[in-house]
Each structure stands twice: as C-alpha cells, then as structure tokens.
Amino acid sequence: MLYVIHFLEGIIERLGVIARYSLLALVLLVAGNVLLRYFFSISPVPLQEFEWHLISPIALLGISYALKHRADVRVDVFYDRFSLKGRALVDLIGALMTIAIGAAIAWLGLSYTEQS
C-alpha cells in the first residue's frame, strides 16, 4: 500500500510541475495578446482560445498539488475546533468531492471533445 501512495505522490508532483509551466505559458500568452492588441490593434483568435483551454488543466492539475502540499485555501471557522478525527473526516470528504467534481468535468467534457 505504501508503494501505491508513493507512486501517486510522484504523479502529483509531476502534475504540479506541468501546472506550473502551463501557468507560465498562460501568463506569457496573455501578455503577448495584450501587447499585440495595444501596439498593433490585432487580437489573434487562436491565441485567445489557447488561453481559455489552458485555464482548465491548470486548475484541475493544480488542485491535487495544492492539496498535497496543504496550500489549499480553507475557511477555518469550524475546522480548528474539530478533533483530529473530525479534521481527517473533513479532509476525506473534501478529497472525495474534488475527485467527483474532476470526474464530472471530465465526463461532461467528453461530448465537447467529440464535437471538436
């Protein structure tokens, strides 16, 4: 079981690196698009569409990396008052909801992928 956990953590680390470089690419694309619009009054549609398509993978890949490194944002109004078991339960429910939402997005996105 420990092997599986280490294997998954390695995958999450790689996904975090992919998300990091995708975010850098997104920033550079947006900056380039703004400069093209400002200086040359042109706005290439393919660049804009590529920017839009980069946002989803960044968010979905970044979620697992943020959770692993405890860099997620949480409202600690109630969380700090729970026992360790209560916190673990909240973390488990949050992880399961994240997996369910990611799976739903992937499932619903299949029809759009097929249409493309």
Buried (B, 14 or more C-beta within 10 A) or exposed (E): EEEEEEEEEEEBBEBBEBBBEBBEBBEEBBEEBEEBEEEEEEEEEEBEEBBEEBEEBBEBBBBBBBBBEEEBEEEEEEEEEEEEEEEEEBBEEEEEEBEEEBEEEEEEEEEEEEEE
